[in-house]
Amino acid sequence: MLICEAVKAIDKKNFDVAIKNIDAALELFPDNKETRFYKITIQVCKFQECEDPELGKTIGRRLNEFIKDKQNEHMLYYFRGILNLYQQNFAKALKDFTQSIDYCDTTVAKYHLGRARCYACISMFKEALQDLNIALEANDTLIEAYILRGKCSFINGDTKQAFSDFQTTIKLRPDDPMVHMHAGNILMVSGAYDQSIKAYTNAYKLKKIPMALFGRAKCYIATCSISKALADITLVVKNDSGKFKTDLESLKILHKLCKS
C-alpha cells in the first residue's frame, strides 16, 4: 500500500512524499531489494527536477551497487543513463542506454528516446532520428519523441517532418502550453509567422508564460506590426522587468521611428 501511495505521488511529481512512503515501506521490509530500487527511480526523477550534485552522487553509487548484483537488468542501465545524461556525461549515458536496449528482449520506446537525446546533445542528429523512429514505432503516443524528432528534423532541413511532428504533439496534448511553445518556436524560425503567432497565443491562453508573448512579439516585429509587439513586451515587462527592460526601450524607439 505504501508503494502504491508512492507511485501516486510520483504521478503528481511529489517526490519527497513518494520517498517518505518508500522509506516507511523499507522500515517494514528493510531487505526488500525491489523497494530499494523504487527509491532509486524516484530519486532519479527528483534529480531531473533539481539536479542536486550530492543527490546525483548518491544515486550513482547505489545504481552501481545494483548493477553489480544484477548485471543483465536493463532497467538499471536505463536509469543510470538518465542520471548520466542530466550530468552531461554523454559518452557514459550512450553506453548505458545501449546496454539497456541490448539486454531487453523487447523494443522499449523510452530506451531509444533516451539514447536519441544523447545523440542530439552531441549533434549526431542522423543517429538520433533513427532511434526516435524506432521509439515511435514502439509507442506512437510518446510525445517527447515527437518533440525531439521535430527539432532534429528541423535542424536537418526536413521542415515538412518537423511541422508534421509538432502538429501531432498538439493533437496528443492540446492542453499543454509547452507543446504550443515548441511549435511556435519552430514555425517562427522557419518564417511561418502567422501560424507561429497562433501557436504562441494558444500557449499564453493555457498558461501565462512570458516567453510566449516574447515569441509572439518577435513575429509581430517580423511582420512589421510594431504596435502589437510593443503591447506584448509591455505586458511581459510587468512580469519580469529586469529581463525584458532593454527590449521594451528598444521597441519604444522603433515604434517612434515607424510612426514618424
C-alpha positions in Angstrom: 0.0 0.0 0.0 2.8 2.4 0.8 4.5 1.7 -2.5 1.2 2.4 -4.3 0.9 5.7 -2.5 4.5 6.5 -3.6 3.6 5.7 -7.2 0.6 8.0 -7.0 2.8 10.8 -5.5 5.3 10.3 -8.4 2.5 11.0 -10.9 1.9 14.3 -9.2 5.7 15.0 -9.0 5.5 15.0 -5.2 8.9 13.2 -5.0 9.5 13.9 -1.3 6.2 12.4 -0.4 6.9 9.4 -2.6 10.3 8.9 -0.9 8.7 9.2 2.5 6.3 6.4 1.7 9.1 4.2 0.3 11.1 4.8 3.5 8.1 3.7 5.5 7.9 0.6 3.4 11.6 -0.1 4.0 11.1 0.1 7.8 8.7 -2.8 7.4 10.8 -4.8 5.0 14.4 -3.4 5.2 16.0 -6.1 3.0 13.5 -5.8 0.1 15.6 -5.0 -3.0 12.6 -4.1 -5.1 11.5 -1.4 -2.7 15.1 0.0 -2.7 15.0 0.0 -6.4 11.8 2.0 -6.3 13.6 4.5 -4.1 16.4 5.0 -6.6 14.0 5.5 -9.5 12.1 8.2 -7.5 15.4 9.9 -6.7 16.3 9.9 -10.4 13.0 11.6 -11.1 13.7 14.1 -8.4 17.2 14.7 -9.7 15.8 15.6 -13.1 13.8 18.4 -11.4 16.5 19.8 -9.1 19.9 18.4 -10.4 21.4 18.4 -6.9 25.0 17.2 -7.3 25.1 15.4 -3.9 21.9 13.6 -4.7 23.4 12.6 -8.1 26.4 11.1 -6.4 24.2 9.1 -4.0 22.1 7.8 -6.9 25.1 6.9 -9.0 26.7 4.9 -6.1 23.5 3.0 -5.4 22.9 2.2 -9.1 26.4 0.9 -9.5 25.8 -1.4 -6.5 22.5 -2.7 -8.0 24.2 -3.3 -11.4 27.0 -5.3 -9.8 24.3 -7.5 -8.3 22.1 -7.7 -11.4 24.3 -7.1 -14.5 21.6 -8.1 -17.0 18.8 -5.9 -15.6 18.1 -3.5 -18.5 16.0 -1.0 -16.4 19.0 -0.3 -14.1 21.1 0.8 -17.1 18.3 3.0 -18.3 18.0 4.9 -15.0 21.8 5.3 -14.8 21.7 6.5 -18.4 19.2 9.2 -17.4 21.4 10.2 -14.5 24.5 10.4 -16.7 22.5 12.4 -19.3 21.5 15.1 -16.8 25.1 15.2 -15.5 26.2 15.7 -19.2 28.3 12.6 -19.2 27.1 11.8 -22.7 29.6 9.0 -23.5 28.6 7.1 -20.3 24.9 7.8 -20.9 25.1 6.4 -24.5 26.8 3.3 -23.2 24.1 2.8 -20.5 21.2 3.4 -22.9 22.8 1.0 -25.5 23.1 -1.7 -22.8 19.5 -1.2 -21.7 18.5 -1.8 -25.3 20.8 -4.8 -25.8 19.7 -6.5 -22.5 16.0 -6.1 -23.2 14.2 -8.7 -25.2 11.5 -6.3 -26.5 11.7 -2.8 -28.0 11.2 -0.3 -25.2 10.4 3.2 -26.6 11.8 5.2 -23.7 15.2 3.4 -24.0 15.6 4.5 -27.6 14.3 8.0 -26.7 17.0 8.2 -24.0 19.7 7.3 -26.5 18.3 9.7 -29.0 18.5 12.6 -26.5 22.2 11.8 -26.0 22.8 11.7 -29.8 21.0 15.1 -30.1 23.1 16.6 -27.4 26.3 15.8 -29.2 24.9 16.8 -32.6 24.6 13.3 -34.0 21.1 14.1 -35.5 21.0 11.2 -38.0 21.5 8.6 -35.3 19.0 10.5 -33.0 16.4 10.3 -35.8 17.0 6.6 -36.3 16.3 5.9 -32.6 13.3 8.3 -32.5 11.7 6.4 -35.4 12.2 3.1 -33.6 10.8 4.7 -30.4 7.6 5.9 -32.2 7.1 2.6 -33.9 7.0 1.0 -30.5 4.9 3.7 -28.9 3.1 6.2 -31.2 1.8 8.3 -28.3 5.3 9.1 -26.9 5.0 12.9 -27.1 8.6 13.6 -26.0 9.8 11.6 -29.0 7.7 13.6 -31.4 9.0 16.9 -30.0 12.7 15.8 -30.2 12.2 14.3 -33.7 10.6 17.6 -34.8 13.6 19.6 -33.5 16.2 17.2 -35.1 14.3 17.1 -38.4 14.2 20.9 -38.5 17.9 21.1 -37.9 18.5 18.5 -40.6 16.4 20.7 -43.0 13.3 18.4 -43.1 10.8 21.1 -42.2 7.9 19.0 -43.5 8.6 16.3 -41.0 9.1 18.9 -38.3 5.7 20.5 -38.9 4.1 17.1 -39.0 5.6 16.1 -35.7 4.6 19.3 -33.9 1.1 19.1 -35.3 0.9 15.6 -33.8 2.1 16.8 -30.4 -0.7 19.4 -30.4 -3.3 16.7 -31.2 -1.9 14.4 -28.5 -1.6 17.1 -25.8 -3.7 20.1 -26.8 -3.8 21.5 -23.2 0.0 21.5 -22.7 1.3 25.1 -23.2 4.9 24.0 -23.7 3.8 21.9 -26.7 2.4 25.1 -28.3 5.6 26.9 -27.3 7.7 24.3 -29.2 5.5 24.6 -32.2 5.7 28.4 -32.1 9.5 28.4 -32.0 9.8 26.1 -35.0 7.3 28.0 -37.0 8.9 31.3 -36.2 12.4 30.2 -37.2 11.0 28.8 -40.5 9.3 32.1 -41.3 5.7 30.9 -40.8 4.9 33.9 -38.7 1.1 33.9 -38.8 1.0 30.2 -37.7 3.6 30.9 -35.1 1.5 33.8 -33.7 -1.4 31.4 -33.3 0.8 28.8 -31.5 2.2 31.4 -29.1 -1.3 32.8 -28.5 -2.6 29.3 -27.6 0.3 28.8 -25.3 -0.4 32.0 -23.4 -4.1 31.3 -23.1 -3.3 27.9 -21.5 -0.7 29.4 -19.1 0.6 33.0 -18.7 4.1 32.2 -19.9 6.1 35.5 -20.5 8.2 33.8 -23.2 5.0 33.1 -25.2 4.4 36.8 -25.5 8.1 37.5 -26.2 8.0 34.9 -29.1 4.8 36.4 -30.4 6.3 39.9 -30.2 9.2 38.7 -32.4 6.7 37.5 -35.0 4.9 40.9 -34.9 8.2 42.7 -35.5 9.0 40.4 -38.4 5.5 41.3 -39.9 6.0 45.0 -39.1 3.2 45.1 -36.6 5.4 47.1 -34.1 2.5 48.4 -32.0 1.3 44.9 -31.3 4.9 43.8 -30.5 5.2 46.8 -28.1 1.9 45.8 -26.4 3.2 42.3 -25.8 6.6 43.3 -24.5 4.9 45.9 -22.2 2.8 43.1 -20.7 5.9 40.9 -20.4 7.8 43.6 -18.5 5.1 43.7 -15.8 6.0 40.0 -15.0 9.8 40.3 -15.4 11.0 43.9 -15.6 14.7 43.2 -15.3 14.9 40.6 -18.1 13.0 42.4 -20.8 13.5 46.1 -19.9 16.1 46.7 -22.7 13.7 45.0 -25.2 10.9 47.4 -24.2 13.1 50.5 -24.5 14.4 49.4 -28.0 10.8 48.7 -29.2 9.7 52.1 -28.0 12.4 53.8 -30.1 11.5 51.6 -33.1 7.8 52.4 -32.7 8.5 56.1 -32.7 10.6 55.8 -35.8 7.9 53.9 -37.6 5.3 56.4 -36.7 7.4 59.3 -38.0 
